[in-house]
Amino acid sequence: MHEHWIRVEDVANRPYTETVELFREHINPGLVSLLEMGEYTDINPKSAHGAIITSHSGRKIIDFVSSYGALNLGHNHPHVMQAMQDVMAENRLDLSKELLSPYTAFLARNLSLLTPKGLNKIYFCNSGTEAVEAALKLASRCFKGTRPVFIYADNALHGKTIGALSVTGSLRLREHFPTMPAQSMPYGDSGALKQLLQKNSRDQHQQVAAVILEPIQGEAGVVIPPVGYLREVRKLCDEFDVLLILDEIQTGMGRTGTFLTCEQEEVVPDIIAMAKSLGGGVATIGATIASEKVFKTAYENPHDCLVQTSTFGGRATACAAAIAALEVLQDENLLENTGTRGKQLLSGLKALQQKYPQWISEVRGRGLMVGIEFNVDVIDKARYLPLKIPGLKTVLKEHLPGMVAAALLKQYDILGTLMLNNRAVLRVYPPLIVTEEQIAYFLDSLDNLLAQGPKELVKTRVNHAVGKSGLKFIGSWAKSFLRK
Ligand SMILES: Cc1ncc(COP(=O)(O)O)c(C=O)c1O
């Protein structure tokens, strides 16, 4: 054994400061700086159950992020944990590509009972971006590679591997990477899609394989399309003989009040991508679910069947967890709870918007997929810029929801965070098991925080950031915003 080795049984007992410093040294120093500014690194997490994370010092933090929608059942749900542990305890075969696991088989069977009619062919992988990659490859494959173009929506987020990134509408994420041929369109505008499809159909080099969409855009800031949009997109895809891929990675598994969000418009896509909460918040699993017509172009014969595979995709432990997760959704009536608690949350936030119009410009949401859009100009009213740093105000505006999240954590023990593609929006994604009292506590806390006024918020956060990271760091950060 190496003389500096730390054994696995000792890891949990090491001082937490070592964890933070090891992240800084070996993993992601930029992220550590960001988390330090929000005082997230002050929390040494000990355990997590349901909606609550408990720290070593005994702080009980309510999770209103749910790991971006991966914890719809809350943390460490006992039924999901038990299902995985049963597979392990009996030394059942977890991982083999040659020997077929009944857990993979029965997950496919059970999952296809819940998906729209006709969508019952499934490829299992380990993450959202992989599920999207497989969907894009399946669509290309379906047209034998003759259709090079994908259409996606502005501000969409479908993942960070090159294929999924090519249909992700964020310059910040895309810059410096080569991407596949893809064209963007405004989200929610079926007329714009029609024009794009018409234009492409006249050019033999711009043939479109598929349109990929989130039924409600998550990282764009919870953007809900007009009623009927998905149906119109489906119609256009049929008219132009183009496939429709719906990314339900964030909107699926009950987040918006139905198992899949496409059910709400009775739209049946050709391919659905799922991940996040499919593993019940315990296992890592993604799935690409397709119709027979599409699927058979990829997996029907021994020659082609290994074109898209994944070493760990569909392992028994993850599939057992997913079967159990689907059971929890049904057994605990979580769709119903999502509807009721979602209404409570949304109406409470709308009341806060009326009370604090200088702070909140819009509240959007369906079920428990909710975003609060802040009026970033409230920063101008703070009249607190103690430092003569050019660009500081821009940084503060960009980080307003981040500052609100940091204050919620520090003062009220609520875990919140912002959105990847829209920095004006605070994500409000409690787990679907959230209680009436927890939602009421969140609303009261936000009310109290906003009542303190913008100056208080800016003052506390700026002073903390300068104290932690130093003036020089803040200055160079501000400069990077000015360069943009
Ligand atoms: C809608 C959507 N699609 C795809 C992804 C990528 O999923 P993963 O991070 O598991 O690769 C995400 C992640 O946030 C997402 O929100």
Ligand as a Chemical Component Dictionary entry (heavy atoms), coordinates in Angstrom:
data_LIG
# 
_chem_comp.id                   LIG 
_chem_comp.type                 NON-POLYMER 
_chem_comp.pdbx_formal_charge   0 
_chem_comp.three_letter_code    LIG 
# 
loop_
_chem_comp_atom.comp_id 
_chem_comp_atom.atom_id 
_chem_comp_atom.alt_atom_id 
_chem_comp_atom.type_symbol 
_chem_comp_atom.charge 
_chem_comp_atom.model_Cartn_x 
_chem_comp_atom.model_Cartn_y 
_chem_comp_atom.model_Cartn_z 
_chem_comp_atom.pdbx_ordinal 
LIG C1 C1 C 0 -33.324 18.297 -20.092 1  
LIG C2 C2 C 0 -31.979 17.694 -19.869 2  
LIG N1 N1 N 0 -31.462 16.873 -20.796 3  
LIG C3 C3 C 0 -30.267 16.295 -20.636 4  
LIG C4 C4 C 0 -29.498 16.524 -19.512 5  
LIG C5 C5 C 0 -28.169 15.852 -19.340 6  
LIG O1 O1 O 0 -28.260 14.892 -18.346 7  
LIG P1 P1 P 0 -26.931 14.315 -17.638 8  
LIG O2 O2 O 0 -26.381 15.419 -16.778 9  
LIG O3 O3 O 0 -27.410 13.139 -16.844 10 
LIG O4 O4 O 0 -25.990 13.933 -18.723 11 
LIG C6 C6 C 0 -29.990 17.385 -18.527 12 
LIG C7 C7 C 0 -29.176 17.671 -17.336 13 
LIG O5 O5 O 0 -29.421 18.559 -16.557 14 
LIG C8 C8 C 0 -31.261 17.979 -18.709 15 
LIG O6 O6 O 0 -31.777 18.803 -17.784 16 
# 
loop_
_chem_comp_bond.comp_id 
_chem_comp_bond.atom_id_1 
_chem_comp_bond.atom_id_2 
_chem_comp_bond.value_order 
_chem_comp_bond.pdbx_ordinal 
LIG C1 C2 SING 1  
LIG C2 N1 SING 2  
LIG C2 C8 DOUB 3  
LIG N1 C3 DOUB 4  
LIG C3 C4 SING 5  
LIG C4 C5 SING 6  
LIG C4 C6 DOUB 7  
LIG C5 O1 SING 8  
LIG O1 P1 SING 9  
LIG P1 O2 DOUB 10 
LIG P1 O3 SING 11 
LIG P1 O4 SING 12 
LIG C6 C7 SING 13 
LIG C6 C8 SING 14 
LIG C7 O5 DOUB 15 
LIG C8 O6 SING 16 
# 
